[in-house]
């Protein structure tokens, strides 16, 4: 019998002032069946001149990406040309077509450790 695999995505932004909610937005994508996934810890060297592609380890085309970093890095999906910055201790949750993932650490002094999960 094959494994039964499913994923749930949740994210929440809540702003509170003096105990009252100013803003409360929730993203919830209930259980979706998936067949491929990878979860990795990637350590990025210092002073990377260009983004490097991450091997998605068997996931041909992902449908969800969660990435968390301990240092400021650049991230790109699909092409290494269009990077966006992710701050120190930042995270990214992305749904869509993910076939290529690129990471770059421009710090000249600190390595960056990135935890990531990709599933189809």
C-alpha positions in Angstrom: 0.0 0.0 0.0 1.3 3.4 -0.9 1.8 6.3 1.5 -1.1 8.8 1.8 0.6 12.2 1.6 -1.1 15.6 2.1 0.0 19.1 2.9 -1.7 22.1 4.6 -0.5 25.7 4.3 -1.3 28.3 6.9 -0.1 31.9 7.4 -1.4 34.7 9.5 -0.7 38.4 9.8 -2.3 40.0 12.8 -1.8 43.6 13.9 -3.0 44.6 17.4 -3.1 48.1 19.1 -4.0 48.4 22.8 -5.5 44.9 22.8 -7.7 45.5 19.8 -7.3 43.9 16.3 -6.3 46.4 13.7 -5.8 43.8 11.0 -6.2 40.1 10.8 -5.6 38.2 7.6 -5.4 34.5 7.3 -4.2 32.3 4.4 -5.4 28.7 4.7 -5.0 26.1 2.0 -6.6 22.9 3.4 -5.2 19.5 2.8 -3.9 18.8 -0.7 -2.6 15.5 -1.8 1.0 15.5 -3.1 3.4 12.9 -4.4 6.8 14.5 -4.2 8.5 16.7 -1.6 11.9 17.7 -0.3 13.0 19.3 2.9 16.5 20.6 3.1 18.9 22.7 5.1 21.2 24.6 2.8 24.3 26.5 4.0 25.2 29.4 1.7 28.8 30.5 1.5 29.8 34.1 2.0 30.2 36.6 -0.8 28.3 34.8 -3.5 28.6 36.9 -6.7 25.6 35.2 -8.4 22.6 33.2 -7.2 23.1 29.4 -7.2 20.4 26.9 -8.1 19.2 24.5 -5.4 18.7 20.9 -6.3 15.1 20.2 -5.6 16.0 16.5 -5.0 13.4 14.7 -7.1 10.6 17.3 -7.1 10.2 18.0 -10.8 7.7 20.9 -10.4 6.7 22.1 -7.0 3.4 23.7 -6.1 4.4 25.0 -2.7 7.6 26.4 -1.2 8.3 27.4 2.4 11.7 28.9 3.0 13.2 30.3 6.3 16.7 31.9 6.6 18.8 33.1 9.5 20.6 35.8 7.5 19.6 38.2 4.8 19.6 36.5 1.3 18.3 36.9 -2.2 15.8 34.4 -3.6 14.6 33.8 -7.1 12.1 31.3 -8.6 12.1 30.2 -12.2 15.0 32.4 -13.3 18.1 33.7 -11.5 17.7 37.1 -12.9 14.7 38.4 -10.9 15.8 38.1 -7.3 14.1 39.5 -4.3 15.6 40.1 -0.8 14.6 38.2 2.3 15.6 39.8 5.5 17.6 38.2 8.4 15.3 35.7 10.2 12.9 36.0 7.3 10.6 33.6 5.6 8.8 33.1 2.3 5.6 31.0 1.7 4.9 30.7 -2.0 2.3 28.7 -4.0 2.5 28.3 -7.8 4.8 26.6 -10.3 8.3 26.1 -8.8 10.7 24.4 -11.1 13.9 26.2 -10.3 15.0 27.9 -7.0 18.0 30.2 -6.7 19.6 31.5 -3.5 22.3 34.1 -3.0 24.2 35.2 0.1 25.9 38.6 -0.5 27.3 38.9 3.1 31.1 39.1 3.1 31.3 37.9 6.8 28.4 35.5 7.6 27.3 32.2 6.1 23.5 31.8 5.7 21.5 28.8 6.8 18.3 28.2 4.9 15.6 25.7 5.7 13.3 24.9 2.9 10.4 22.6 2.0 9.0 22.1 -1.5 6.1 19.8 -2.5 4.3 19.3 -5.7 
